[in-house]
């Protein structure tokens, strides 16, 4: 199976980015122990202070599914929902090559 990459764009309620960034920390720590989660990076958007991004890379579809269906992720998502201004935008990608893949 090929690797699975996901870019997730989240719009945050006005003035809540710093609080959201603190709330993200436990989820970042959890991803460290997920065997099939190869990359899990949280970003602030450089142009819009109410937008944040996640870039995620998984060993395969099974690893992505395990991440999304875990109790830890479900709890993490519920915590973050209070900060969101709209639904997350997911872009699913298939890595084809390059440094770090």
Secondary structure, 3 states (H helix, E strand, C coil): CCCEEEEEEEEECCCCHHHHHHHHHHHHHHHHCCCCEEEEEEEECCCCCCEEEEEEEECCHHHHHHHHHCHHHHHHHHHHHCCECCCCEEEEECCCCCCCC
